[in-house]
Amino acid sequence: MSDAPLIVLGVRRSGTTLLRVMLDRASTLAIPDESYFVPQLARRHAGTVDPDAFVDDLRRLPTLVEWGLPPAVVAARLRAGMSTGEAIAAIFAAYASERGKPRWGDKTPLYMQHLPLLERLFPTACFIHLIRDGRDAALSFLAVPPGIMTKGWGYPRDARGFACQWATEVRAARALGARVGAARYHEVRYETLVADPEAELRHVCRLAALVYDPEMLGYVGQTDSARKEHQQRLNDPPRVGVRDWRTEMAPADVTAFEAVAGDLLDELGYPVSPAGRRDRRRLVAYEAKTRAWRAVGAVTQRSPLWRRRHPILGPPVSDTGGQAADRPLSGVRRR
């Protein structure tokens, strides 16, 4: 497992960015900021990959601009007949290589809705699933400033809505773990990570076949993510009690959350109120909405409309010579 891709899983606002910036400071592993492009490229380049068409799409991805990764650097790693997974892995491998690291990883909470795809594309990947009490994650999610996240059809707008997302995605990740086995899937608790960061990070390193380095805890003030409005906690060391649903969540919201996700909270060992009415219909409706949203996205991403919505962000690869000509531009993420 020492050279396998390392994919950090977790529902939004579960501490995955905190774990990512720690792991990214390992000497052999590079985990960039959220990628977003994996489902798009997988849908657009199913089967074997045409390198020229693949690179043309790379030139349209704002993420590569944000990473400072010229498509020409990725193009040098592509070959005719590569599988979709191999071609997408080449993007991450190029990013890691540019930073002098042999192993790559990813942390994109959106992919909690695409776990079978990750399983198929990256058959050797190691998955670290960070789980946080969903009520605390809900408090954090609902406090995120407007405009940060794309609001799809299943976007949570209250505690009950977030409970639907949390329960659905945590169960999906645990199902992935059952399929790939204990050698490739590991669960870690956010509460344990912030209570004893060194001990838990050492544990994660053992699971992920990484060498622990004390510098992994030296991220405070050293990461670009801390400049984002919704990631300001990265400017301080981890601590217990950043969110506490017991004192901060309205009783009605606690009841609504537990009506949807109380069974899973209990299964994971989190305290819950005595079993009350369970709201199964909410989960069914949420799953139907998110399936429909993904289906619409898939149709759009496979169509010519995708390229019209994603203009080229830099000069042709042949004109850049692998230099920084692709880097200065930026753009918003589009579906």
C-alpha positions as CSV (number, residue, x, y, z in Angstrom):
1,M,0.0,0.0,0.0
2,S,3.0,2.4,0.3
3,D,2.5,3.6,-3.3
4,A,-1.3,3.3,-3.6
5,P,-3.3,6.5,-4.0
6,L,-4.7,7.8,-0.7
7,I,-8.2,9.1,-0.9
8,V,-9.6,10.9,2.2
9,L,-13.4,10.5,2.4
10,G,-15.8,12.4,4.6
11,V,-19.1,14.4,4.5
12,R,-18.6,18.1,4.1
13,R,-17.6,19.9,7.3
14,S,-16.3,16.7,8.9
15,G,-12.7,17.9,9.2
16,T,-11.4,16.4,5.9
17,T,-9.5,19.6,5.1
18,L,-7.7,19.5,8.4
19,L,-6.7,15.9,7.8
20,R,-5.7,16.7,4.2
21,V,-3.3,19.5,5.1
22,M,-1.7,17.3,7.7
23,L,-1.2,14.4,5.3
24,D,0.0,16.7,2.5
25,R,3.0,17.6,4.7
26,A,4.3,14.1,4.6
27,S,7.5,13.7,2.6
28,T,6.1,11.1,0.2
29,L,2.5,12.2,-0.3
30,A,0.9,15.2,-2.1
31,I,-2.9,15.8,-1.6
32,P,-4.0,19.0,-3.4
33,D,-7.1,21.1,-2.7
34,E,-10.4,19.7,-3.9
35,S,-10.3,18.4,-7.5
36,Y,-13.9,18.2,-8.6
37,F,-13.0,17.1,-12.1
38,V,-13.0,13.3,-11.7
39,P,-16.6,12.5,-12.5
40,Q,-16.6,15.0,-15.4
41,L,-13.5,13.5,-17.0
42,A,-14.7,9.9,-16.4
43,R,-17.9,10.6,-18.2
44,R,-16.3,12.4,-21.1
45,H,-13.5,9.8,-21.6
46,A,-15.0,6.5,-20.9
47,G,-13.1,3.4,-22.0
48,T,-9.7,4.1,-23.5
49,V,-8.4,7.7,-23.7
50,D,-7.5,9.8,-26.6
51,P,-4.6,11.9,-25.2
52,D,-5.2,14.9,-27.4
53,A,-8.9,15.1,-26.5
54,F,-8.1,14.5,-22.9
55,V,-5.6,17.3,-22.8
56,D,-8.0,19.6,-24.6
57,D,-10.4,19.1,-21.7
58,L,-7.7,19.6,-19.1
59,R,-7.1,23.1,-20.6
60,R,-10.7,23.9,-19.6
61,L,-10.4,23.0,-15.9
62,P,-10.1,25.9,-13.4
63,T,-8.8,23.4,-10.9
64,L,-5.5,22.9,-12.8
65,V,-5.1,26.6,-12.9
66,E,-5.6,26.8,-9.2
67,W,-3.1,24.0,-8.6
68,G,-0.5,25.7,-10.9
69,L,-0.3,22.6,-13.0
70,P,0.1,23.2,-16.7
71,P,-1.7,20.6,-18.9
72,A,1.5,20.1,-20.8
73,V,3.0,18.5,-17.7
74,V,0.2,16.0,-17.6
75,A,0.3,15.5,-21.4
76,A,3.9,14.1,-21.0
77,R,2.5,11.3,-18.9
78,L,-0.3,10.3,-21.3
79,R,-0.3,7.6,-23.9
80,A,-2.8,6.2,-26.4
81,G,-4.9,3.4,-25.0
82,M,-4.7,4.4,-21.4
83,S,-7.8,3.6,-19.3
84,T,-9.8,6.5,-17.9
85,G,-8.5,5.8,-14.4
86,E,-4.9,5.8,-15.6
87,A,-5.3,9.1,-17.4
88,I,-7.0,10.8,-14.4
89,A,-4.4,9.3,-12.1
90,A,-1.7,10.9,-14.3
91,I,-3.1,14.4,-13.3
92,F,-2.6,13.7,-9.7
93,A,0.7,12.0,-10.2
94,A,2.0,15.0,-12.2
95,Y,0.9,17.3,-9.3
96,A,2.7,15.1,-6.8
97,S,5.9,14.9,-9.0
98,E,6.0,18.7,-9.4
99,R,6.3,18.8,-5.6
100,G,9.0,16.1,-5.5
101,K,6.7,13.4,-4.1
102,P,6.1,9.9,-5.4
103,R,2.6,9.3,-4.1
104,W,-0.7,11.2,-4.7
105,G,-3.9,11.6,-2.9
106,D,-7.3,13.4,-3.1
107,K,-9.8,14.9,-0.8
108,T,-13.0,16.0,-2.4
109,P,-16.2,15.6,-0.3
110,L,-18.3,15.8,-3.4
111,Y,-17.0,12.3,-4.3
112,M,-18.9,10.8,-1.4
113,Q,-21.7,10.8,-4.0
114,H,-19.5,9.0,-6.5
115,L,-17.8,6.2,-4.5
116,P,-18.5,3.3,-7.0
117,L,-16.7,5.5,-9.6
118,L,-13.7,6.0,-7.4
119,E,-13.6,2.2,-6.7
120,R,-13.6,1.4,-10.4
121,L,-11.1,4.1,-11.5
122,F,-8.6,3.5,-8.8
123,P,-8.6,-0.2,-7.9
124,T,-5.6,-0.1,-5.6
125,A,-6.6,3.1,-3.7
126,C,-6.5,3.3,0.1
127,F,-9.5,5.0,1.6
128,I,-9.4,6.9,4.9
129,H,-12.9,7.8,6.0
130,L,-13.1,10.6,8.5
131,I,-16.4,10.5,10.5
132,R,-17.7,13.4,12.6
133,D,-20.8,13.5,14.7
134,G,-23.3,14.6,12.1
135,R,-25.0,17.2,14.4
136,D,-21.7,19.0,14.9
137,A,-21.0,18.8,11.1
138,A,-24.5,20.2,10.5
139,L,-23.8,23.2,12.7
140,S,-20.6,23.9,10.8
141,F,-22.2,23.3,7.4
142,L,-25.2,25.6,8.0
143,A,-22.8,28.4,9.2
144,V,-20.8,28.4,5.9
145,P,-21.2,31.8,4.1
146,P,-23.5,31.8,1.0
147,G,-21.9,31.4,-2.3
148,I,-19.2,28.9,-1.3
149,M,-20.9,25.7,-2.3
150,T,-22.9,24.7,-5.4
151,K,-26.6,24.3,-4.4
152,G,-27.9,21.2,-6.2
153,W,-31.3,19.7,-5.9
154,G,-30.5,17.9,-2.7
155,Y,-28.6,20.8,-1.1
156,P,-29.3,20.8,2.7
157,R,-31.0,24.0,3.9
158,D,-31.6,22.9,7.5
159,A,-30.6,20.3,10.1
160,R,-33.0,17.7,8.7
161,G,-31.7,18.2,5.2
162,F,-28.1,17.8,6.3
163,A,-29.0,14.7,8.2
164,C,-30.1,13.2,4.9
165,Q,-26.8,14.0,3.3
166,W,-24.8,12.8,6.3
167,A,-26.6,9.5,6.7
168,T,-26.6,8.7,3.0
169,E,-22.9,9.5,2.4
170,V,-21.6,7.9,5.6
171,R,-23.5,4.7,4.8
172,A,-22.3,4.7,1.3
173,A,-18.7,5.0,2.4
174,R,-19.1,2.2,4.9
175,A,-20.6,0.1,2.1
176,L,-17.5,0.8,0.0
177,G,-15.4,-0.3,2.9
178,A,-17.3,-3.6,3.0
179,R,-16.6,-4.1,-0.7
180,V,-12.9,-3.3,-0.8
181,G,-12.0,-4.8,2.6
182,A,-10.1,-3.8,5.7
183,A,-6.7,-3.6,4.0
184,R,-7.9,-0.6,1.9
185,Y,-10.6,1.1,4.0
186,H,-10.1,2.7,7.4
187,E,-12.4,4.8,9.6
188,V,-11.1,7.6,11.7
189,R,-13.0,9.8,14.1
190,Y,-12.8,13.6,13.9
191,E,-13.3,13.8,17.7
192,T,-10.2,11.6,18.3
193,L,-8.1,13.5,15.8
194,V,-8.7,16.9,17.5
195,A,-8.4,15.5,21.0
196,D,-5.0,14.0,20.4
197,P,-3.7,15.0,17.0
198,E,-0.3,13.4,17.2
199,A,-1.5,10.0,18.4
200,E,-4.3,9.9,15.9
201,L,-2.1,11.1,13.0
202,R,0.4,8.4,13.8
203,H,-2.4,5.9,13.7
204,V,-3.5,7.3,10.3
205,C,0.0,7.1,9.0
206,R,0.2,3.4,10.0
207,L,-3.0,2.7,8.2
208,A,-1.9,4.5,5.1
209,A,1.6,3.2,5.0
210,L,3.2,6.6,5.6
211,V,6.1,7.6,7.7
212,Y,5.0,10.0,10.5
213,D,6.8,13.3,10.6
214,P,6.2,15.9,13.4
215,E,6.1,18.5,10.6
216,M,2.7,17.1,9.7
217,L,1.3,19.0,12.7
218,G,3.1,22.2,11.7
219,Y,0.4,23.3,9.2
220,V,-0.9,26.3,11.2
221,G,-0.2,29.4,9.2
222,Q,1.4,27.3,6.4
223,T,-1.5,26.4,4.2
224,D,-3.3,28.3,1.4
225,S,-6.6,26.7,2.5
226,A,-6.5,28.9,5.7
227,R,-7.0,32.0,3.5
228,K,-10.5,30.8,2.6
229,E,-13.4,32.3,4.5
230,H,-14.8,29.0,5.5
231,Q,-11.4,27.4,6.5
232,Q,-10.3,29.9,9.1
233,R,-10.0,27.2,11.8
234,L,-6.8,26.1,10.0
235,N,-5.1,29.3,11.4
236,D,-5.3,27.7,14.9
237,P,-4.2,24.3,16.3
238,P,-7.0,21.7,16.4
239,R,-9.1,21.7,19.6
240,V,-12.1,20.0,21.0
241,G,-15.4,21.8,21.1
242,V,-15.2,24.0,18.1
243,R,-18.9,23.0,17.6
244,D,-21.1,21.4,20.2
245,W,-24.6,20.4,19.2
246,R,-25.6,19.9,22.9
247,T,-25.4,23.7,23.6
248,E,-25.6,25.2,20.1
249,M,-28.3,23.2,18.2
250,A,-31.9,24.1,18.8
251,P,-33.8,21.1,20.4
252,A,-36.2,21.0,17.4
253,D,-33.2,20.7,15.1
254,V,-31.7,17.9,17.3
255,T,-35.0,16.0,17.1
256,A,-35.2,16.6,13.3
257,F,-31.7,15.4,12.7
258,E,-32.1,12.3,14.9
259,A,-35.4,11.4,13.2
260,V,-33.4,10.9,10.0
261,A,-30.0,9.8,11.2
262,G,-30.5,8.6,14.8
263,D,-30.0,5.0,14.0
264,L,-26.7,5.6,12.3
265,L,-25.5,7.9,15.1
266,D,-26.3,5.1,17.6
267,E,-24.6,2.5,15.4
268,L,-21.4,4.7,15.4
269,G,-21.5,5.1,19.1
270,Y,-22.6,8.7,19.3
271,P,-25.2,9.5,22.1
272,V,-28.7,9.9,20.9
273,S,-32.0,10.7,22.5
274,P,-34.4,7.8,23.3
275,A,-35.7,6.5,20.0
276,G,-38.5,8.7,18.6
277,R,-40.3,8.8,15.3
278,R,-38.0,8.0,12.4
279,D,-38.5,10.0,9.2
280,R,-37.6,7.4,6.5
281,R,-39.4,9.3,3.7
282,R,-36.9,12.2,3.9
283,L,-34.0,9.9,3.1
284,V,-35.9,8.4,0.2
285,A,-36.8,11.9,-1.2
286,Y,-33.2,13.1,-0.7
287,E,-31.7,10.1,-2.6
288,A,-34.2,10.6,-5.5
289,K,-33.3,14.3,-5.8
290,T,-29.5,13.7,-5.7
291,R,-29.8,10.8,-8.2
292,A,-31.7,13.1,-10.6
293,W,-29.2,15.9,-10.1
294,R,-26.3,13.6,-10.9
295,A,-28.2,12.3,-14.0
296,V,-28.7,15.8,-15.3
297,G,-25.0,16.6,-14.7
298,A,-23.9,13.4,-16.5
299,V,-26.0,14.3,-19.6
300,T,-24.6,17.8,-19.7
301,Q,-21.0,16.7,-19.1
302,R,-21.1,14.2,-22.0
303,S,-22.6,16.7,-24.4
304,P,-21.0,19.5,-26.6
305,L,-22.5,22.0,-24.1
306,W,-19.8,21.1,-21.6
307,R,-17.1,22.7,-23.8
308,R,-19.2,25.7,-24.4
309,R,-19.6,26.2,-20.7
310,H,-15.9,25.5,-20.1
311,P,-13.8,27.8,-22.4
312,I,-10.1,27.2,-22.8
313,L,-8.2,28.9,-19.9
314,G,-4.8,29.3,-21.6
315,P,-3.0,29.0,-24.9
316,P,-2.6,25.6,-26.6
317,V,-0.2,23.2,-24.9
318,S,2.2,23.4,-27.9
319,D,2.5,27.1,-27.2
320,T,3.3,26.8,-23.4
321,G,6.3,24.5,-23.5
322,G,5.1,23.4,-20.1
323,Q,5.7,26.8,-18.6
324,A,3.4,28.9,-16.6
325,A,1.3,30.3,-19.4
326,D,-1.6,28.3,-18.2
327,R,-1.3,29.5,-14.6
328,P,-2.3,33.2,-14.3
329,L,-6.0,32.7,-15.3
330,S,-8.7,31.6,-12.9
331,G,-12.3,30.8,-13.2
332,V,-15.3,29.4,-11.4
333,R,-16.1,25.8,-11.2
334,R,-18.8,24.7,-13.5
335,R,-20.8,21.5,-13.7
